Amino acid sequence: MPTQDIRKQVAVALEAVTNKKAEDVALLQLPGESSTFTDYFLICSGSNPRQVQAIADEVDERLSKDMGVEPNAREGYQTAEWILLDYVDFVVHIFNAQRRAYYDLERLWKSAHKLTAEELLHPEAAVVETAPAAPVLVVRKRAKKAAAKKSTGVRAAARQSARGAGAKAPARKTAAKKTSAKKSAVKKVATKKAAVKKKSAAKKSGAKRK
């Protein structure tokens, strides 16, 4: 059966359970590896046995009248705890609250994709909605590149500053050495002058004694 026809049938079933005030309605598109079993699960709950049966009757009647489709199998109608309507390409599960929680089909089939009625009939809408994600990723990548570039620039500036400081340090040491050498030379000259002066004074003193 064409995929579009299957989707229309599922949409009719979805409308039927909604009309009967079904609770916690969930439409699951099963993953590809389970396609030999079925394509869709329509899961919902009724608050009491009468409502569970009424929901099943509405789905059965609407699909039979509107789409000319009959279920391949019906199970659980009398107990009304879990009624299963198997249409081969999709399966309708109608639970009471206790059985719904116990079997927890959504968790069991957690790899399935949850669909809205809009996505069911117009699958291209899901593509349009997810399309803006690409620019966001691009912006994030650009931001990361800019941050990396900025970080690299900061590191380069720090290295350059360190080099400059390293170059200045030897220059300061050289200047200090020159200053120290000058002071030492001056001190030596002064010492020599003092010695010459002292020697000259001693000579003069000896000459006077004679």
C-alpha positions in Angstrom: 0.0 0.0 0.0 1.3 3.5 -0.8 2.8 5.3 2.2 0.5 8.3 1.7 -2.6 6.0 2.0 -1.3 4.5 5.2 -0.8 7.9 6.7 -4.3 8.9 5.8 -5.7 5.8 7.5 -3.6 6.5 10.6 -4.9 10.1 10.6 -8.5 8.9 10.5 -7.7 6.6 13.5 -6.1 9.5 15.3 -9.1 11.7 14.7 -11.4 8.9 16.0 -9.6 8.4 19.3 -9.5 12.2 19.8 -13.3 12.5 19.2 -13.9 9.9 21.9 -11.8 11.9 24.4 -9.0 9.4 24.6 -6.2 10.3 27.1 -2.4 10.5 26.6 -2.6 10.0 22.9 0.8 9.1 21.3 1.6 8.4 17.7 4.9 6.5 17.1 6.7 5.9 13.9 8.7 2.7 14.4 12.3 2.5 13.2 13.2 1.0 9.9 14.4 -2.3 11.2 10.9 -3.1 12.5 9.1 -2.2 9.2 8.4 -6.0 8.5 6.2 -5.9 11.7 4.4 -2.6 11.3 5.1 1.1 10.6 3.1 3.0 13.2 1.7 2.6 16.8 -1.3 4.7 17.8 -1.4 4.5 21.6 -4.1 6.0 23.9 -5.9 5.4 27.2 -9.5 5.3 28.4 -10.6 6.1 31.9 -12.9 3.1 32.3 -13.8 -0.1 30.4 -16.8 1.5 28.6 -14.7 4.3 27.2 -11.9 1.9 26.2 -14.5 -0.1 24.2 -16.1 3.1 22.8 -12.7 4.3 21.5 -12.1 0.9 19.8 -15.6 1.0 18.2 -15.1 4.5 16.9 -11.7 3.6 15.3 -13.2 0.4 13.8 -16.2 2.2 12.4 -14.4 5.3 11.0 -11.8 3.3 9.2 -14.4 0.9 7.8 -16.7 3.6 6.6 -14.3 6.3 5.5 -11.4 4.2 4.2 -12.9 0.8 3.6 -10.3 -0.8 5.8 -11.0 -3.6 8.4 -8.6 -4.7 11.1 -6.6 -7.9 10.5 -7.0 -8.8 14.1 -9.0 -7.6 17.2 -7.8 -8.6 20.7 -8.9 -7.8 24.3 -12.3 -6.2 23.6 -14.2 -8.1 26.3 -11.8 -7.4 29.2 -11.3 -3.8 27.9 -7.9 -3.5 29.6 -5.9 -3.5 26.4 -7.7 -3.5 23.1 -5.5 -4.1 20.1 -6.6 -3.4 16.5 -4.1 -4.6 14.0 -4.3 -3.0 10.6 -0.9 -4.6 9.4 0.7 -1.3 8.5 -0.3 0.3 11.8 -1.6 -1.0 15.1 -4.0 0.8 17.5 -3.5 0.2 21.2 -6.2 1.3 23.6 -5.4 0.8 27.3 -6.8 1.5 30.7 -4.5 3.5 32.9 -3.1 0.5 34.8 -2.2 -1.6 31.8 -0.8 1.4 30.0 1.6 2.0 32.8 2.5 -1.7 33.2 3.4 -2.3 29.5 4.8 1.2 28.9 5.1 0.7 25.1 6.7 4.2 24.6 9.6 3.1 26.8 9.7 -0.3 25.2 9.9 1.3 21.7 12.0 4.3 22.8 13.9 4.2 19.5 10.6 5.2 17.7 9.9 8.8 16.6 6.9 10.5 18.1 4.8 12.3 15.5 2.2 15.0 15.5 -0.8 14.9 13.3 0.7 17.6 11.1 4.0 15.7 10.7 2.0 12.5 9.9 0.3 14.1 6.9 3.0 16.5 6.0 6.4 14.8 6.7 8.2 17.6 4.9 7.2 20.0 7.7 9.5 18.2 10.1 12.4 18.8 7.7 11.6 22.5 7.5 11.5 22.8 11.3 14.9 21.2 11.8 16.6 23.1 8.9 17.5 26.2 11.1 19.8 24.0 13.2 22.5 24.1 10.5 23.1 27.9 10.7 23.3 27.6 14.5 26.0 25.0 14.2 27.9 27.3 11.8 27.6 30.2 14.2 28.9 28.1 17.0 31.9 26.9 14.9 32.7 30.4 13.9 32.6 31.6 17.5 34.9 28.8 18.5 37.3 29.7 15.7 37.2 33.4 16.7 37.8 32.5 20.3 40.7 30.2 19.3 42.2 33.0 17.2 41.9 35.5 20.0 43.5 33.1 22.4 46.3 32.5 20.0 46.8 36.3 19.6 46.9 36.8 23.4 49.5 34.0 23.8 51.6 35.4 20.9 51.5 38.9 22.6 52.5 37.4 25.9 55.4 35.6 24.2 56.5 38.8 22.5 56.3 40.7 25.7 58.4 38.1 27.4 61.0 38.3 24.7 61.1 42.1 25.0 61.6 41.8 28.8 64.3 39.2 28.2 66.1 41.5 25.8 65.9 44.5 28.2 67.3 42.5 31.1 70.7 41.9 29.6 70.8 45.5 28.5 70.2 46.6 32.1 72.8 44.2 33.3 75.4 45.6 30.8 74.6 49.2 31.9 75.0 48.3 35.5 78.4 46.7 34.8 79.6 49.8 32.9 78.5 52.0 35.8 80.3 49.8 38.3 83.5 49.8 36.2 83.4 53.5 36.0 83.0 53.8 39.8 85.9 51.4 40.3 88.2 53.3 37.9 87.4 56.6 39.6 88.1 55.0 43.0 91.5 53.7 41.8 92.4 57.2 40.4 91.5 58.8 43.7 93.5 56.2 45.7 96.6 56.9 43.5 96.2 60.6 44.0 96.0 60.2 47.7 99.1 58.0 47.8 101.1 60.5 45.7 100.0 63.3 47.9 100.9 61.4 51.0 104.4 60.5 49.6 105.0 64.1 48.6 104.1 65.3 52.1 106.5 62.8 53.6 109.3 64.1 51.4 108.7 67.7 52.4 108.6 66.7 56.1 112.0 64.9 55.8 113.6 67.9 54.1 112.6 70.2 56.9 114.2 68.0 59.6 117.6 68.2 57.8 
